[in-house]
Amino acid sequence: MAMLLAECSVINSLVLSEQRSLTTPGEPKWQTKNPTGREKEWKRDSIYIDKRGKFRTFDRKRVSRKKGGSLRGSGWKYGSGFVDGIFPVLSPAAQEILGLVQTKAADERVIWGSLDSLSPSNTTWDDIINVAVQLRINKQWSAITSLCEWILCRSAFKPDVLCYNLLIDAYGQKASSVKRAEATYFEVLGSGIVPSEDTYALLIKAFCTALQLDKAEAVFAEMRRTGIALGATVYNAYIDGLVKGGNPEKAIEIYHRMKRDRCQPTPETYTMLINIYGRARKSYMALKTFHEMKSLKCKPNICVYTALINAFAREGLCEKAEEFFEQMQEAGLEPDVYAYNALMESYSRAGFPYAAAEIFSLMQHMGCDPDTASYNIMVDAYGRAGLHEDAEAAFEGMKRLEIVPTLKSHMHLLSAYSRAGNVSRCEEIVTRMQESGPEPDTFVFNSMLNLYGRLGQFQKMEETFQLMESSKGAADISTYNILINMYGRAGFVEQMEEAFASLESKHLEPDVVTWTSRIGGYARKKQYHRCLEIFEEMIDAGCYPDGGTIKVLLSACSSDEQSEQMTTILRTMHKDSSNAALAP
């Protein structure tokens, strides 16, 4: 391969008398091909050296995806991995191409110059497509675009729908590149290639990522207009895109539309739906979806079971998580690291760190290697239970196995020592992160603010807040909630009101915690009427009180008369809200 690249570079200097034009940034590169002088371009591209060192020519028109290749144009399919579940095995030549693209990902000129030297054969085409698919598995999107754009813009190959689909998928990962994804789709139509179901699915997902739901709906309408069947692949891509775009309500709506259109949901559909309910801490809905799936004779796979176990884990329902973990095994499915992690998480959230440790040991005994998430769960489990020394041991155990601790790893360890009130150790962790580890984020700074505030070290709390504003760890509403709460607890109402007043300039919307913390500052001083004023502001702002708010309001009362008045107000509010909910 290396010798071939060197030989071909010599031929390039002899044959290529002029450089091909570069493209304008931001525009699809293949659109800049000059239609004039096409005959000369074809002649130039049709000369290469074979393995024996002889000059050879080829007919560019005959080198296309449909004419040959091990994948036959349908090896990779969006949403289903590979045909027959067979992943590509890279040849030595493909391995060299993969190494070239991965190491030179930022230097497109070098990549394209080397790829220009490859012999334009069907074997080379298969190697290139296999490399592109491998890059997709690794989520190396920029490398995919570089490789596929070379095929479209510079190579002797005639791209097929698979190549275009990979490019749409890569562009669709970023909202800023959605126009390129759309332009690629139009290029498919302009080249006379019939878009596949994957093409539409990936385009819809790209629009969802960019929050352009009107365009996603337009793709649906176009498919209906042209008589193209809306299959599960398209619906699943739509739901997936909506979930990743932060619109789970719309995703559930599309699921119901899918059923109305008599499109049979797949295990992937139910996995995404169960995950939606799990993240919303609605495990009862996740379970209902699971039973619905089984009633429709759709067999759950390991991903479905893992999603359901995760739903229970988020609410600390370890008994239910264990029940379905056993059901998964009874169904003949061997747990993987994700399933074990989900079960460990359930014990962690329920406050049983040693039970989580038992699952951790069982996983290793069964030959399943723990990953970074496994160790993070154990650090968090011990930290939640106040066992900061065990949390430290789990953290160090990860490092001994040469598993690099992530930002989340440091966050869990920081939380463990923060609960223990160990300021010096928390400061050491943050300093270590700043020096050599991942850069502290909003969560890390918030943890330190909360720690300093609880210990009454307000000068350090304010210094941390100033450092936070000057770094990448942007202050969010949780940050200000901590400040307002800590100032209120200490009786510093002026500083509390100053922090609250600054929310508008920061473009942050107060939530129920913000208002409750502010009311709490005056409730501790038994300033009943001031609490009522802020409560009215809260209602006028459209923020509805929760149980914590009611508790704080009642704590502001210093007489039976005030308690009775507050109870009447809260009952009236509850009655009015109930009537509004029942109104047609």
TORMAR-708664 format. One record per residue (C-alpha): residue number from 1; residue in three letters; x, y, z. Coordinates in Angstrom, 2 decimals. Example, Ala and Ser with C-alpha at 12.3 -4.5 7.8 and 13.67 -1.06 7.14 Angstrom:
<rs>
R   pos   code      east     north        up
R     1    ala     12.30     -4.50      7.80
R     2    ser     13.67     -1.06      7.14
</rs>
This chain:
<rs>
R   pos   code      east     north        up
R     1    met      0.00      0.00      0.00
R     2    ala      2.76      2.42      1.01
R     3    met      4.73      1.56     -2.16
R     4    leu      1.61      2.02     -4.27
R     5    leu      0.99      5.46     -2.76
R     6    ala      4.58      6.49     -3.46
R     7    glu      4.47      5.25     -7.07
R     8    cys      1.16      6.90     -7.74
R     9    ser      2.41     10.22     -6.38
R    10    val      5.07     10.16     -9.13
R    11    ile      2.42      9.51    -11.76
R    12    asn      0.35     12.35    -10.37
R    13    ser      3.24     14.75    -10.99
R    14    leu      3.53     13.50    -14.59
R    15    val     -0.12     13.21    -15.47
R    16    leu     -1.86     15.92    -13.44
R    17    ser     -0.76     19.12    -15.17
R    18    glu     -3.11     21.31    -13.22
R    19    gln     -4.54     21.31     -9.69
R    20    arg     -8.21     20.74     -9.21
R    21    ser    -10.09     23.74     -7.93
R    22    leu    -10.80     24.04     -4.22
R    23    thr    -14.30     24.75     -2.98
R    24    thr    -15.79     27.71     -1.25
R    25    pro    -16.11     27.11      2.51
R    26    gly    -19.64     26.25      3.58
R    27    glu    -20.74     24.93      0.18
R    28    pro    -21.01     21.26     -0.85
R    29    lys    -17.69     20.54     -2.55
R    30    trp    -18.94     18.35     -5.35
R    31    gln    -21.03     21.19     -6.74
R    32    thr    -17.86     22.99     -7.82
R    33    lys    -16.92     20.40    -10.44
R    34    asn    -16.40     22.19    -13.72
R    35    pro    -18.65     20.68    -16.42
R    36    thr    -16.38     22.04    -19.12
R    37    gly    -13.30     20.09    -20.10
R    38    arg    -14.91     16.88    -18.77
R    39    glu    -13.29     14.74    -21.46
R    40    lys     -9.80     15.88    -20.42
R    41    glu    -10.65     15.23    -16.76
R    42    trp    -11.76     11.68    -17.52
R    43    lys     -8.58     10.97    -19.45
R    44    arg     -6.48     12.28    -16.63
R    45    asp     -8.26     10.22    -13.98
R    46    ser     -8.23      6.99    -15.94
R    47    ile     -4.45      6.34    -15.73
R    48    tyr     -2.87      4.45    -12.83
R    49    ile     -0.09      1.99    -12.00
R    50    asp     -0.99     -1.58    -11.08
R    51    lys      0.83     -3.77     -8.54
R    52    arg      3.35     -4.86    -11.17
R    53    gly      4.34     -1.25    -11.91
R    54    lys      2.62     -1.10    -15.33
R    55    phe      0.57      1.79    -16.64
R    56    arg     -3.12      0.92    -16.96
R    57    thr     -6.32      2.71    -17.88
R    58    phe     -9.94      2.10    -16.95
R    59    asp    -13.40      3.18    -17.98
R    60    arg    -14.66      5.46    -15.23
R    61    lys    -18.28      4.78    -16.11
R    62    arg    -17.91      1.11    -15.24
R    63    val    -16.48      1.66    -11.77
R    64    ser    -19.62      2.09     -9.71
R    65    arg    -21.06      0.63     -6.56
R    66    lys    -23.63     -1.43     -8.43
R    67    lys    -21.05     -3.19    -10.58
R    68    gly    -19.15     -4.91     -7.81
R    69    gly    -18.06     -5.02     -4.24
R    70    ser    -18.68     -7.24     -1.28
R    71    leu    -21.41     -5.07      0.21
R    72    arg    -23.28     -4.63     -3.08
R    73    gly    -24.46     -1.18     -2.14
R    74    ser    -26.50     -2.22      0.88
R    75    gly    -24.05     -3.22      3.58
R    76    trp    -24.82     -0.50      6.09
R    77    lys    -28.38      0.43      6.92
R    78    tyr    -29.32      3.23      9.28
R    79    gly    -30.89      2.00     12.49
R    80    ser    -30.12     -1.67     11.93
R    81    gly    -26.35     -1.90     11.83
R    82    phe    -25.38     -4.11      8.91
R    83    val    -27.17     -6.59      6.72
R    84    asp    -27.30     -9.98      8.47
R    85    gly    -25.52     -8.33     11.43
R    86    ile    -22.13     -8.67      9.71
R    87    phe    -19.75     -5.81     10.44
R    88    pro    -17.07     -4.97      7.89
R    89    val    -13.70     -6.68      8.20
R    90    leu    -11.04     -4.25      7.05
R    91    ser     -8.36     -5.49      4.67
R    92    pro     -4.73     -4.42      5.22
R    93    ala     -5.21     -1.73      2.56
R    94    ala     -8.38     -0.51      4.28
R    95    gln     -6.55     -0.42      7.60
R    96    glu     -3.96      1.88      6.06
R    97    ile     -6.67      4.15      4.65
R    98    leu     -8.37      4.22      8.06
R    99    gly     -5.11      5.13      9.78
R   100    leu     -4.45      7.85      7.22
R   101    val     -7.88      9.44      7.63
R   102    gln     -7.84      9.22     11.43
R   103    thr     -4.37     10.67     11.90
R   104    lys     -4.70     13.35      9.22
R   105    ala     -8.35     14.19      9.90
R   106    ala     -7.66     17.91     10.15
R   107    asp     -5.55     18.11      6.98
R   108    glu     -7.89     17.47      4.10
R   109    arg     -5.29     18.29      1.43
R   110    val     -3.01     15.49      2.65
R   111    ile     -5.90     13.01      2.84
R   112    trp     -7.18     13.83     -0.62
R   113    gly     -3.69     13.84     -2.11
R   114    ser     -3.08     10.31     -0.81
R   115    leu     -6.52      9.04     -1.81
R   116    asp     -5.96     10.38     -5.34
R   117    ser     -3.14      7.86     -5.65
R   118    leu     -5.31      4.78     -5.06
R   119    ser     -6.08      2.44     -7.93
R   120    pro     -9.76      2.93     -8.90
R   121    ser    -10.88     -0.69     -8.64
R   122    asn    -13.90     -2.37     -7.10
R   123    thr    -11.68     -3.69     -4.30
R   124    thr    -10.54     -0.16     -3.51
R   125    trp    -14.15      1.00     -3.50
R   126    asp    -15.10     -1.68     -0.99
R   127    asp    -12.14     -0.71      1.19
R   128    ile    -13.16      2.96      1.16
R   129    ile    -16.81      2.26      2.00
R   130    asn    -15.81     -0.17      4.76
R   131    val    -13.55      2.53      6.19
R   132    ala    -16.40      5.07      6.04
R   133    val    -18.69      2.65      7.88
R   134    gln    -16.00      1.97     10.50
R   135    leu    -15.62      5.71     11.00
R   136    arg    -19.35      5.92     11.56
R   137    ile    -19.16      3.24     14.25
R   138    asn    -16.49      5.37     15.94
R   139    lys    -18.63      8.52     15.45
R   140    gln    -15.79     10.28     13.62
R   141    trp    -18.05     12.50     11.57
R   142    ser    -15.47     14.96     10.21
R   143    ala    -13.40     12.07      8.84
R   144    ile    -16.51     10.65      7.15
R   145    thr    -17.26     13.95      5.44
R   146    ser    -13.67     14.24      4.25
R   147    leu    -13.72     10.72      2.79
R   148    cys    -17.17     10.93      1.18
R   149    glu    -16.53     14.40     -0.23
R   150    trp    -13.39     13.04     -1.89
R   151    ile    -15.51     10.35     -3.55
R   152    leu    -17.95     12.96     -4.84
R   153    cys    -15.49     15.68     -5.74
R   154    arg    -12.20     14.12     -6.72
R   155    ser    -12.41     10.39     -7.25
R   156    ala    -13.00      8.25    -10.31
R   157    phe    -15.83      6.41     -8.57
R   158    lys    -19.49      6.92     -9.20
R   159    pro    -21.10      7.39     -5.78
R   160    asp    -24.21      5.42     -4.87
R   161    val    -26.98      6.06     -2.38
R   162    leu    -24.94      4.47      0.44
R   163    cys    -22.21      7.08      0.06
R   164    tyr    -24.74      9.92      0.07
R   165    asn    -26.50      8.48      3.12
R   166    leu    -23.26      8.35      5.10
R   167    leu    -22.62     11.98      4.19
R   168    ile    -26.14     13.11      5.18
R   169    asp    -25.72     11.25      8.47
R   170    ala    -22.38     12.97      9.16
R   171    tyr    -23.68     16.45      8.29
R   172    gly    -26.83     15.86     10.32
R   173    gln    -24.92     15.48     13.59
R   174    lys    -24.54     19.25     13.93
R   175    ala    -27.32     21.82     13.63
R   176    ser    -24.88     24.17     11.88
R   177    ser    -24.37     21.66      9.04
R   178    val    -28.04     20.89      8.34
R   179    lys    -27.95     22.95      5.14
R   180    arg    -25.21     20.69      3.83
R   181    ala    -27.30     17.64      4.66
R   182    glu    -30.21     19.16      2.75
R   183    ala    -27.96     20.05     -0.20
R   184    thr    -26.69     16.46     -0.29
R   185    tyr    -30.27     15.20     -0.53
R   186    phe    -30.91     17.49     -3.52
R   187    glu    -27.67     16.24     -5.07
R   188    val    -29.04     12.69     -4.78
R   189    leu    -32.15     13.73     -6.68
R   190    gly    -30.12     15.67     -9.26
R   191    ser    -27.81     12.72     -9.95
R   192    gly    -30.72     10.44    -10.80
R   193    ile    -30.21      8.16     -7.81
R   194    val    -33.37      6.96     -6.12
R   195    pro    -33.31      7.90     -2.42
R   196    ser    -33.67      4.98     -0.06
R   197    glu    -35.70      4.81      3.13
R   198    asp    -32.46      5.51      4.99
R   199    thr    -31.98      8.73      3.02
R   200    tyr    -35.31     10.13      4.20
R   201    ala    -34.77      8.84      7.74
R   202    leu    -31.39     10.52      8.07
R   203    leu    -32.66     13.77      6.56
R   204    ile    -35.58     13.88      9.02
R   205    lys    -33.21     13.24     11.91
R   206    ala    -30.92     16.05     10.71
R   207    phe    -33.82     18.51     10.64
R   208    cys    -34.87     17.44     14.14
R   209    thr    -31.34     17.99     15.43
R   210    ala    -31.46     21.52     14.02
R   211    leu    -34.96     22.01     15.54
R   212    gln    -36.41     22.52     12.06
R   213    leu    -39.53     20.44     12.65
R   214    asp    -41.43     22.07      9.80
R   215    lys    -38.86     20.70      7.35
R   216    ala    -38.99     17.28      8.99
R   217    glu    -42.76     17.28      8.46
R   218    ala    -42.21     18.40      4.87
R   219    val    -40.08     15.29      4.26
R   220    phe    -42.94     13.18      5.60
R   221    ala    -45.38     14.98      3.28
R   222    glu    -43.04     14.49      0.31
R   223    met    -42.83     10.76      0.98
R   224    arg    -46.63     10.51      1.14
R   225    arg    -47.02     12.58     -2.01
R   226    thr    -44.68     10.36     -3.99
R   227    gly    -46.26      7.17     -2.64
R   228    ile    -43.23      6.05     -0.62
R   229    ala    -44.21      3.84      2.30
R   230    leu    -43.44      5.27      5.73
R   231    gly    -41.65      2.40      7.43
R   232    ala    -40.36      1.91     10.96
R   233    thr    -36.91      3.16      9.98
R   234    val    -38.29      6.60      9.12
R   235    tyr    -40.50      6.82     12.21
R   236    asn    -37.68      5.65     14.47
R   237    ala    -35.33      8.26     13.03
R   238    tyr    -37.97     10.94     13.61
R   239    ile    -38.47      9.87     17.24
R   240    asp    -34.70      9.60     17.79
R   241    gly    -34.10     13.06     16.34
R   242    leu    -36.81     14.59     18.49
R   243    val    -35.45     12.99     21.64
R   244    lys    -31.92     14.21     20.92
R   245    gly    -33.33     17.62     20.01
R   246    gly    -34.92     17.88     23.46
R   247    asn    -38.55     17.42     22.38
R   248    pro    -39.77     14.19     24.05
R   249    glu    -43.46     15.26     23.98
R   250    lys    -43.37     15.51     20.18
R   251    ala    -41.54     12.16     20.04
R   252    ile    -44.44     10.47     21.90
R   253    glu    -46.87     12.17     19.51
R   254    ile    -45.00     10.71     16.51
R   255    tyr    -45.13      7.26     18.16
R   256    his    -48.93      7.49     18.35
R   257    arg    -49.03      8.66     14.73
R   258    met    -46.90      5.65     13.83
R   259    lys    -49.53      3.35     15.34
R   260    arg    -52.39      5.21     13.64
R   261    asp    -50.63      4.72     10.30
R   262    arg    -50.53      0.97     11.06
R   263    cys    -46.74      0.94     11.03
R   264    gln    -45.53     -1.82     13.35
R   265    pro    -43.19     -0.41     16.05
R   266    thr    -39.88     -2.24     16.47
R   267    pro    -37.90     -3.02     19.63
R   268    glu    -35.87      0.12     18.88
R   269    thr    -39.09      2.17     18.96
R   270    tyr    -40.04      0.81     22.36
R   271    thr    -36.49      1.26     23.68
R   272    met    -36.60      4.97     22.85
R   273    leu    -40.09      5.36     24.29
R   274    ile    -39.19      3.58     27.56
R   275    asn    -36.09      5.78     27.82
R   276    ile    -38.26      8.89     27.43
R   277    tyr    -40.48      7.84     30.32
R   278    gly    -37.47      6.72     32.34
R   279    arg    -35.76     10.12     32.06
R   280    ala    -39.02     11.77     33.12
R   281    arg    -39.12      9.44     36.15
R   282    lys    -42.37      7.87     35.00
R   283    ser    -41.46      4.23     35.48
R   284    tyr    -45.14      3.26     35.56
R   285    met    -45.49      4.52     31.97
R   286    ala    -42.29      2.72     30.97
R   287    leu    -43.75     -0.50     32.36
R   288    lys    -47.06      0.11     30.60
R   289    thr    -45.17      0.55     27.31
R   290    phe    -43.27     -2.68     27.94
R   291    his    -46.53     -4.62     28.47
R   292    glu    -48.03     -3.00     25.37
R   293    met    -45.02     -4.16     23.39
R   294    lys    -45.45     -7.76     24.54
R   295    ser    -49.20     -7.69     23.85
R   296    leu    -48.42     -6.76     20.23
R   297    lys    -46.14     -9.82     19.93
R   298    cys    -43.03     -7.66     19.62
R   299    lys    -40.24     -9.57     21.34
R   300    pro    -38.15     -7.44     23.75
R   301    asn    -34.41     -7.48     23.17
R   302    ile    -31.63     -6.71     25.64
R   303    cys    -31.84     -2.96     24.85
R   304    val    -35.54     -2.89     25.83
R   305    tyr    -34.89     -4.69     29.11
R   306    thr    -31.93     -2.42     29.88
R   307    ala    -34.02      0.69     29.21
R   308    leu    -36.74     -0.61     31.55
R   309    ile    -34.22     -1.45     34.29
R   310    asn    -32.76      2.05     33.88
R   311    ala    -36.25      3.54     34.29
R   312    phe    -36.64      1.80     37.64
R   313    ala    -33.05      2.65     38.59
R   314    arg    -33.64      6.41     38.23
R   315    glu    -36.32      6.17     40.91
R   316    gly    -34.35      3.80     43.12
R   317    leu    -36.85      0.96     42.60
R   318    cys    -34.24     -1.76     43.02
R   319    glu    -36.73     -4.61     43.55
R   320    lys    -38.47     -3.92     40.24
R   321    ala    -35.12     -3.50     38.51
R   322    glu    -33.95     -6.85     39.87
R   323    glu    -37.24     -8.50     38.83
R   324    phe    -36.82     -7.50     35.18
R   325    phe    -33.11     -8.27     35.26
R   326    glu    -34.10    -11.84     36.10
R   327    gln    -36.84    -11.82     33.44
R   328    met    -34.23    -10.80     30.88
R   329    gln    -32.10    -13.80     31.79
R   330    glu    -35.12    -16.13     31.74
R   331    ala    -35.79    -14.90     28.20
R   332    gly    -32.38    -16.26     27.20
R   333    leu    -30.64    -12.88     27.03
R   334    glu    -27.19    -12.68     28.61
R   335    pro    -26.66     -9.40     30.49
R   336    asp    -24.03     -7.07     29.11
R   337    val    -22.18     -4.25     30.86
R   338    tyr    -25.07     -1.82     30.25
R   339    ala    -27.59     -4.14     31.92
R   340    tyr    -25.30     -4.69     34.92
R   341    asn    -24.71     -0.95     35.18
R   342    ala    -28.46     -0.28     35.18
R   343    leu    -29.00     -2.73     38.04
R   344    met    -26.08     -1.26     39.98
R   345    glu    -27.56      2.20     39.49
R   346    ser    -30.87      1.09     40.99
R   347    tyr    -29.15     -0.06     44.20
R   348    ser    -27.09      3.13     44.29
R   349    arg    -30.18      5.37     44.03
R   350    ala    -31.96      3.28     46.68
R   351    gly    -29.07      3.79     49.12
R   352    phe    -27.65      0.26     49.08
R   353    pro    -23.98      0.72     48.05
R   354    tyr    -22.89     -2.76     49.16
R   355    ala    -25.63     -4.37     47.06
R   356    ala    -24.30     -2.39     44.08
R   357    ala    -20.82     -3.67     44.96
R   358    glu    -22.12     -7.25     44.89
R   359    ile    -23.48     -6.72     41.35
R   360    phe    -20.12     -5.19     40.40
R   361    ser    -18.33     -8.34     41.62
R   362    leu    -20.90    -10.60     39.93
R   363    met    -20.35     -8.82     36.63
R   364    gln    -16.61     -9.49     36.82
R   365    his    -17.19    -13.11     37.89
R   366    met    -19.39    -13.64     34.81
R   367    gly    -16.60    -12.43     32.54
R   368    cys    -18.10     -9.02     31.81
R   369    asp    -15.48     -6.27     32.17
R   370    pro    -16.63     -3.11     33.97
R   371    asp    -16.35      0.12     32.01
R   372    thr    -15.90      3.73     33.09
R   373    ala    -19.63      4.04     33.82
R   374    ser    -19.43      1.01     36.15
R   375    tyr    -16.76      2.64     38.29
R   376    asn    -18.58      5.99     38.22
R   377    ile    -21.70      4.27     39.58
R   378    met    -19.70      2.73     42.42
R   379    val    -18.06      6.06     43.32
R   380    asp    -21.51      7.66     43.33
R   381    ala    -23.08      4.79     45.33
R   382    tyr    -20.52      5.09     48.12
R   383    gly    -20.67      8.88     48.03
R   384    arg    -24.47      8.95     48.35
R   385    ala    -24.19      6.75     51.45
R   386    gly    -21.57      9.01     53.01
R   387    leu    -18.78      6.44     52.56
R   388    his    -16.27      8.86     51.04
R   389    glu    -13.26      6.59     51.76
R   390    asp    -14.88      3.74     49.79
R   391    ala    -15.71      6.21     47.04
R   392    glu    -12.04      7.22     46.92
R   393    ala    -11.01      3.53     46.78
R   394    ala    -13.31      2.91     43.80
R   395    phe    -11.91      6.01     42.08
R   396    glu     -8.31      4.86     42.63
R   397    gly     -9.24      1.32     41.50
R   398    met    -10.34      2.75     38.17
R   399    lys     -7.00      4.52     37.75
R   400    arg     -5.04      1.35     38.62
R   401    leu     -6.72     -0.38     35.69
R   402    glu     -5.60      2.52     33.47
R   403    ile     -9.20      3.67     32.96
R   404    val     -9.01      7.44     32.63
R   405    pro    -11.43      9.14     35.07
R   406    thr    -13.92     11.35     33.28
R   407    leu    -15.42     14.64     34.39
R   408    lys    -18.33     12.64     35.81
R   409    ser    -15.89     10.52     37.85
R   410    his    -14.45     13.64     39.47
R   411    met    -17.94     15.06     40.01
R   412    his    -19.06     11.97     41.94
R   413    leu    -15.92     11.99     44.08
R   414    leu    -16.36     15.70     44.72
R   415    ser    -19.97     15.13     45.77
R   416    ala    -18.85     12.39     48.19
R   417    tyr    -16.43     14.67     50.03
R   418    ser    -18.83     17.60     49.80
R   419    arg    -21.47     15.60     51.69
R   420    ala    -18.84     14.85     54.32
R   421    gly    -18.00     18.56     54.57
R   422    asn    -14.33     17.91     53.76
R   423    val    -13.39     21.27     52.24
R   424    ser     -9.66     20.61     51.84
R   425    arg    -10.21     17.38     49.92
R   426    cys    -12.82     19.01     47.67
R   427    glu    -10.38     21.84     46.90
R   428    glu     -7.69     19.28     46.08
R   429    ile    -10.02     17.52     43.61
R   430    val    -10.93     20.79     41.88
R   431    thr     -7.28     21.87     41.73
R   432    arg     -6.29     18.51     40.24
R   433    met     -9.01     18.85     37.62
R   434    gln     -7.80     22.34     36.69
R   435    glu     -4.18     21.22     36.41
R   436    ser     -4.35     17.90     34.63
R   437    gly     -7.84     16.54     34.40
R   438    pro    -11.04     17.66     32.72
R   439    glu    -11.95     21.32     33.13
R   440    pro    -14.48     21.93     35.92
R   441    asp    -18.00     22.55     34.69
R   442    thr    -21.11     24.16     36.17
R   443    phe    -21.86     21.15     38.39
R   444    val    -18.39     21.24     39.97
R   445    phe    -18.59     24.95     40.73
R   446    asn    -22.13     24.58     42.09
R   447    ser    -20.94     21.81     44.41
R   448    met    -18.22     24.07     45.80
R   449    leu    -20.64     27.00     46.18
R   450    asn    -23.04     24.78     48.09
R   451    leu    -20.25     23.41     50.30
R   452    tyr    -18.85     26.82     51.21
R   453    gly    -22.36     28.17     51.82
R   454    arg    -23.32     25.29     54.14
R   455    leu    -20.15     25.84     56.17
R   456    gly    -20.69     29.60     56.32
R   457    gln    -17.55     30.40     54.31
R   458    phe    -19.21     33.15     52.27
R   459    gln    -16.02     34.85     51.16
R   460    lys    -14.85     31.62     49.51
R   461    met    -18.33     31.12     48.08
R   462    glu    -18.22     34.55     46.45
R   463    glu    -14.66     34.02     45.19
R   464    thr    -15.76     30.74     43.59
R   465    phe    -18.72     32.47     41.98
R   466    gln    -16.44     35.15     40.49
R   467    leu    -14.08     32.44     39.20
R   468    met    -17.07     30.64     37.72
R   469    glu    -18.18     33.72     35.80
R   470    ser    -14.70     34.15     34.32
R   471    ser    -14.40     30.51     33.22
R   472    lys    -16.30     28.20     30.89
R   473    gly    -18.45     26.96     33.75
R   474    ala    -21.42     29.21     33.01
R   475    ala    -23.73     30.01     35.91
R   476    asp    -27.25     28.59     35.47
R   477    ile    -30.44     28.92     37.49
R   478    ser    -29.17     26.23     39.89
R   479    thr    -26.15     28.42     40.66
R   480    tyr    -28.34     31.36     41.62
R   481    asn    -30.67     29.08     43.58
R   482    ile    -27.69     28.06     45.72
R   483    leu    -26.66     31.70     46.27
R   484    ile    -30.19     32.83     47.11
R   485    asn    -30.75     29.89     49.43
R   486    met    -27.43     30.29     51.26
R   487    tyr    -27.81     34.05     51.70
R   488    gly    -31.39     33.56     52.91
R   489    arg    -30.38     30.88     55.42
R   490    ala    -27.71     33.19     56.84
R   491    gly    -30.15     36.11     57.05
R   492    phe    -28.33     38.20     54.41
R   493    val    -31.53     39.34     52.68
R   494    glu    -29.86     42.24     50.84
R   495    gln    -27.36     39.94     49.13
R   496    met    -30.22     37.49     48.49
R   497    glu    -32.35     40.16     46.77
R   498    glu    -29.32     41.37     44.79
R   499    ala    -28.73     37.85     43.45
R   500    phe    -32.43     37.50     42.59
R   501    ala    -32.53     40.89     40.82
R   502    ser    -29.53     39.91     38.64
R   503    leu    -31.43     37.01     37.04
R   504    glu    -33.10     39.27     34.48
R   505    ser    -29.79     40.62     33.18
R   506    lys    -28.49     37.04     32.97
R   507    his    -31.58     36.00     30.95
R   508    leu    -32.44     33.33     33.52
R   509    glu    -36.01     32.45     34.50
R   510    pro    -36.69     31.89     38.24
R   511    asp    -38.12     28.44     38.96
R   512    val    -40.05     27.12     41.96
R   513    val    -36.79     26.52     43.88
R   514    thr    -35.72     30.13     43.30
R   515    trp    -38.98     31.57     44.62
R   516    thr    -39.14     29.14     47.54
R   517    ser    -35.56     29.96     48.57
R   518    arg    -36.33     33.67     48.44
R   519    ile    -39.50     33.23     50.54
R   520    gly    -37.48     31.09     52.96
R   521    gly    -35.09     33.97     53.64
R   522    tyr    -37.96     36.07     55.04
R   523    ala    -39.75     33.10     56.63
R   524    arg    -36.80     32.59     58.97
R   525    lys    -37.26     36.17     60.13
R   526    lys    -41.03     35.55     60.55
R   527    gln    -41.79     38.37     58.08
R   528    tyr    -45.17     36.92     57.19
R   529    his    -46.48     39.80     55.06
R   530    arg    -43.27     39.99     53.01
R   531    cys    -43.56     36.26     52.35
R   532    leu    -47.13     36.80     51.10
R   533    glu    -45.96     39.57     48.75
R   534    ile    -43.27     37.37     47.20
R   535    phe    -45.76     34.50     46.97
R   536    glu    -48.11     36.74     44.95
R   537    glu    -45.19     37.74     42.68
R   538    met    -44.48     34.05     42.17
R   539    ile    -48.08     33.29     41.13
R   540    asp    -48.19     36.34     38.83
R   541    ala    -44.99     35.11     37.17
R   542    gly    -46.78     31.84     36.32
R   543    cys    -44.77     29.66     38.70
R   544    tyr    -46.91     27.22     40.70
R   545    pro    -45.87     26.30     44.28
R   546    asp    -44.83     22.80     45.27
R   547    gly    -44.79     21.01     48.62
R   548    gly    -41.58     22.76     49.64
R   549    thr    -43.09     26.18     49.00
R   550    ile    -46.15     25.40     51.13
R   551    lys    -43.97     24.16     53.98
R   552    val    -41.88     27.34     53.92
R   553    leu    -44.97     29.56     53.82
R   554    leu    -46.50     27.84     56.83
R   555    ser    -43.19     28.20     58.70
R   556    ala    -43.47     32.00     58.29
R   557    cys    -46.67     32.08     60.36
R   558    ser    -46.23     33.26     63.95
R   559    ser    -49.87     33.03     65.07
R   560    asp    -52.91     30.78     64.65
R   561    glu    -54.64     33.53     62.69
R   562    gln    -51.82     33.70     60.14
R   563    ser    -51.73     29.90     59.87
R   564    glu    -55.49     29.79     59.23
R   565    gln    -55.25     32.57     56.65
R   566    met    -52.39     30.85     54.82
R   567    thr    -54.23     27.50     54.84
R   568    thr    -57.33     29.17     53.34
R   569    ile    -55.27     30.79     50.57
R   570    leu    -53.58     27.51     49.67
R   571    arg    -56.86     25.55     49.70
R   572    thr    -58.51     28.16     47.47
R   573    met    -55.61     27.96     45.02
R   574    his    -55.80     24.18     44.94
R   575    lys    -59.57     24.27     44.35
R   576    asp    -59.25     26.82     41.54
R   577    ser    -56.52     24.80     39.82
R   578    ser    -58.61     21.61     40.07
R   579    asn    -61.65     23.33     38.53
R   580    ala    -59.48     24.73     35.72
R   581    ala    -58.17     21.25     34.98
R   582    leu    -61.71     19.83     34.81
R   583    ala    -63.03     22.64     32.60
R   584    pro    -63.71     21.67     28.95
</rs>
